[in-house]
């Protein structure tokens, strides 16, 4: 065997001057992009405490405002399509601010040659989703780009909502002792998309959990639940969402792995691909931080709204910015954010 | 989930941990060869429920980690060649060569695609007859049959636009190299169940005999790993130096005859360089001359070794189990998954990445863990 001192790795050339896919993956690279390039470039009169949307006051009314772009491949997948995703995603970002979604805009970037029938299908699905949440698509835009300069169809939606929560709903309101409620099982959307995109044939097909979340949030607000923080668990999954909240709120979270529901078919797909369900994307799930005294009622209310909600953990008084997960065998580990997206493992 | 749940059952894990504690009377150092096992140990905190006398050290069995720079650089060069579609398993994409990684090549316009099976790359070659399609055939005996099948299929179909960049390695020679090193700490091995599923267990008897130590063929679920540790501890305590198969539900002593025949049809044993271990004789596979037409190195030129720049990275020692990631000054400080200084921080099966992801920063040996 050679002298190992000669066999060490070279220092990697870190690629920072061009955008990589990982910059959009919901992990650390995306956060660093936002902090160093995007947020730092703009003056903001009201520092944004709620990452899912901005909250400001107009004529005495507290409004929430948010936007999101949708680039999903394939455009149609089990459980939804880019249209339902674009409406529900923005509706959910407003709901996570404790706001009732009211009006949405929709902008379409369409590639030359895109089938008209598919566009009609997407638009119809947007209208169905809008009705379901009681929102109106009131303004929009279309652009057509040369063939090859777009991936079929990109959709952007922006939304305005009226804040209905009586107290601030953001990481800053999280308190030690709060209970973390998860609204349902994890990982369906990410696995549905991956299976459809890569033509992976699993024995049972998994449908996306894509769904609007305003109704369940409204039920909590109307019942007087003091919502400290809400977060929908999209890119990066439950783990990334909790880490973001722990870091923003400078609090410590502890969750129980055995309390977190994952469908057997989703778990099987994750095992096969070497993915961790805690990091897989969802489009109809959220985490709620509520006072311990209201935790049981929250679970019950969400259950009544048709969601399989469970309490998965608590905010502790430990060192800030960390999420600890107690495993099934008594060992506790720390959750860390992925660099970019999860990559399927070799074997 | 049937056939998985029973291997993750908390009661079984607890009773195995108890049995290990009862069987242990003195300190033992056991190496798990396979990166998949390292990942599971850290993911489930299995090392934390073992008695303190048992030290698990992590072997070189991460296929991504041991692939040498020369091949990463060759992959980058081929992937950046206009007209080429470069196909790879997902976790190779972030591995740094001396000039960036495959994700960087992709961001700059290279057609780099993640495939889940080498046969997907063959399909890409079929549907893109005017493009050169190259598959990065790395890994241990586990990936060898599917990689061989890709070459076999391409030859049978006469797919002239398909080739493989082969950096395929074999486990038993690496175990011998580790045990021959003067600074070896290994007293018992957990052998990689998947590798043995393909190749069988015959190669391990002579190693156990020559180096006087137990080798336990072990699976990847928590119950499998603890059953492997228990068998290894019992053998060590009794002074037995045997090969034990604790993964009998898939491993037969002869291995998988069809898979072995296919490997033998396509590949021949050759000298290979391992990151961390250096060049080991008869430690890898190369395409046979009958498959030379599908060798990417013949088509795009041979992989060439580039002298590594000085680095604080000790992945060589980590891959040999001589050092733990926590003993590296760069770990968690200048070396993180965002800015890996070495491969063991890149792949999810690498020991450093597993420690970074799963290790509670507040426990153990007073190492200051710098969290970004």
Interface residues (C-beta under 8 A of the other chain):
Chain A: X1 X2 X4 X5 X6 X7 X8 X9 X10 X11 X12 X13 X14 X15 X18 X19 X20 X21 X22 X28 X29 X32 X198 X200 X258 X264 X267 X268 X271 X273 X274 X319 X321 X322 X324 X327 X328 X329 X330 X331 X332 X333 X334 X336 X338 X339 X340 X343 X344 X345 X346 X347
Chain B: X1 X4 X8 X10 X13 X14 X17 X36 X42 X43 X44 X45 X46 X48 X49 X63 X64 X69 X89 X90 X91 X92 X93 X94 X96 X97 X98 X99 X100 X101 X103 X104 X106 X107 X108 X114 X116 X138 X139 X140 X142 X143 X177 X180 X181 X194 X222 X275 X276 X277 X278 X279 X280 X306 X308 X309 X311 X313 X314 X315 X316 X317 X320 X322 X337 X338 X339 X340 X341 X342 X343 X347 X348 X349 X356 X357 X358 X359 X360 X361 X362 X371 X372
